[in-house]
Amino acid sequence: KVDYDVCSNYGNWLYTAGIGNDPRDNRKFNMIKQGLDYDGNGDYIRLWVPELQGIKGADIHTPWALSSAALSQAGVTLGETYPRPVVTAPEWSRHLPQRPGGSPHPRRGPARVPAQHKDRGIDFYFSRKKDA
């Protein structure tokens, strides 16, 4: 099912572009977090991006972070069969759990809220003091 609502979609595009109505300073849309929250296994991406169908689980949200062996096994060559990212936002790194060897660990299910963010309530979002 494809869901489409002109007003909602237009508002979401404005918000994503950073020009929508949001009282929070320096608000950025984190597509990695959204993907993990709402498509934890990557099924939606696999449906619409056939080039990445060989990537298992939530790794599909960050193919550029996979090892060359994992990409090869999935039949993906960055820059050839699938483009390299134009930018990678620093805040995405918190959604890439690291294995002891430093390579990303596959995620399953919704993203977990980091411990330092669990107590954030409305006061955090509307206060002037922000952490980076």
C-alpha positions as a printed NumPy array, in Angstrom:
array([[  0.   ,   0.   ,   0.   ],
       [  1.296,   3.449,  -0.877],
       [ -0.017,   6.179,   1.374],
       [ -0.374,   9.667,  -0.04 ],
       [ -1.795,  12.794,   1.517],
       [ -0.88 ,  16.014,  -0.292],
       [ -0.946,  18.306,   2.752],
       [  0.78 ,  15.888,   5.087],
       [  3.46 ,  15.036,   2.535],
       [  4.108,  18.696,   1.705],
       [  4.436,  19.521,   5.401],
       [  6.785,  16.587,   5.956],
       [  8.969,  17.631,   3.009],
       [  9.199,  21.161,   4.413],
       [ 10.084,  19.78 ,   7.829],
       [ 12.715,  17.467,   6.333],
       [ 14.204,  20.371,   4.393],
       [ 14.54 ,  22.299,   7.644],
       [ 12.091,  25.039,   6.721],
       [  8.961,  23.62 ,   8.336],
       [  7.302,  24.754,  11.536],
       [  9.388,  23.389,  14.414],
       [ 10.177,  25.343,  17.589],
       [ 13.34 ,  23.345,  18.294],
       [ 16.685,  24.845,  17.323],
       [ 18.98 ,  23.006,  14.928],
       [ 16.424,  20.281,  14.246],
       [ 17.512,  17.731,  11.643],
       [ 15.652,  14.83 ,  10.099],
       [ 17.587,  11.645,  10.824],
       [ 16.672,   9.214,   8.07 ],
       [ 18.748,   6.402,   9.574],
       [ 16.856,   6.62 ,  12.867],
       [ 13.525,   6.837,  11.029],
       [ 14.4  ,   3.788,   8.954],
       [ 15.357,   1.779,  12.023],
       [ 12.248,   2.91 ,  13.932],
       [  9.706,   2.264,  11.192],
       [ 11.371,  -0.312,   8.935],
       [ 13.667,  -2.152,  11.329],
       [ 14.215,  -5.129,   9.034],
       [ 14.459,  -3.027,   5.844],
       [ 11.503,  -4.656,   4.072],
       [ 10.195,  -1.359,   2.675],
       [ 13.591,  -0.43 ,   1.247],
       [ 14.008,  -3.897,  -0.263],
       [ 10.639,  -3.448,  -1.984],
       [ 11.558,  -0.139,  -3.66 ],
       [ 15.355,  -0.397,  -4.007],
       [ 16.043,  -3.731,  -5.71 ],
       [ 19.787,  -2.972,  -5.916],
       [ 19.992,  -3.56 ,  -2.147],
       [ 17.851,  -6.705,  -1.895],
       [ 20.854,  -8.873,  -1.073],
       [ 21.601,  -6.942,   2.131],
       [ 20.1  ,  -8.692,   5.137],
       [ 18.24 ,  -7.054,   8.012],
       [ 18.659,  -3.465,   9.109],
       [ 22.097,  -3.177,   7.468],
       [ 20.164,  -2.086,   4.386],
       [ 19.769,   1.365,   5.969],
       [ 23.523,   2.007,   5.897],
       [ 25.103,   0.032,   3.055],
       [ 28.158,   2.329,   2.942],
       [ 29.048,   1.19 ,   6.483],
       [ 29.269,  -2.496,   5.523],
       [ 32.543,  -4.284,   4.93 ],
       [ 33.593,  -4.892,   1.356],
       [ 33.072,  -8.63 ,   1.95 ],
       [ 29.467,  -8.078,   3.105],
       [ 28.786,  -5.808,   0.135],
       [ 30.298,  -8.325,  -2.261],
       [ 28.216, -11.139,  -0.775],
       [ 25.082,  -8.98 ,  -1.254],
       [ 26.056,  -8.187,  -4.851],
       [ 26.457,  -4.465,  -4.137],
       [ 29.352,  -2.36 ,  -5.394],
       [ 29.247,   1.169,  -4.009],
       [ 29.702,   3.696,  -6.771],
       [ 28.653,   1.181,  -9.437],
       [ 25.523,  -0.826,  -8.613],
       [ 24.478,   1.578,  -5.848],
       [ 25.696,   5.166,  -5.317],
       [ 27.977,   6.229,  -2.503],
       [ 26.373,   8.656,  -0.06 ],
       [ 26.686,  12.325,  -0.99 ],
       [ 26.952,  13.232,   2.704],
       [ 26.936,  11.302,   5.956],
       [ 25.636,  13.255,   8.916],
       [ 27.636,  12.888,  12.14 ],
       [ 24.464,  12.131,  14.125],
       [ 23.909,   8.96 ,  12.079],
       [ 26.902,   7.296,  13.744],
       [ 24.996,   6.787,  16.997],
       [ 22.675,   4.426,  15.132],
       [ 25.524,   2.181,  13.986],
       [ 26.332,  -0.15 ,  16.906],
       [ 29.946,  -1.243,  16.701],
       [ 31.325,  -4.766,  16.982],
       [ 34.65 ,  -5.231,  18.758],
       [ 36.438,  -5.168,  15.374],
       [ 34.883,  -1.795,  14.563],
       [ 32.451,  -2.955,  11.877],
       [ 28.747,  -2.155,  12.183],
       [ 26.528,  -4.731,  13.825],
       [ 23.246,  -5.608,  12.098],
       [ 20.198,  -4.154,  13.856],
       [ 16.886,  -5.845,  14.252],
       [ 13.677,  -4.113,  15.232],
       [ 13.206,  -0.514,  16.345],
       [ 16.16 ,   1.622,  17.293],
       [ 16.93 ,   1.808,  20.98 ],
       [ 17.05 ,   5.184,  22.666],
       [ 20.573,   5.806,  23.996],
       [ 20.686,   5.909,  27.809],
       [ 21.684,   9.582,  27.871],
       [ 18.477,  10.476,  25.965],
       [ 15.936,   8.424,  27.942],
       [ 15.072,  11.215,  30.394],
       [ 14.506,  13.856,  27.765],
       [ 11.098,  15.34 ,  28.181],
       [  9.414,  18.407,  26.829],
       [ 11.682,  20.634,  28.941],
       [ 14.728,  19.369,  27.045],
       [ 13.296,  20.292,  23.669],
       [ 12.149,  23.755,  24.671],
       [ 15.092,  24.787,  26.854],
       [ 17.807,  27.056,  25.497],
       [ 20.6  ,  24.756,  26.657],
       [ 21.387,  22.049,  24.105],
       [ 23.915,  19.279,  23.882],
       [ 25.629,  18.804,  20.536]])
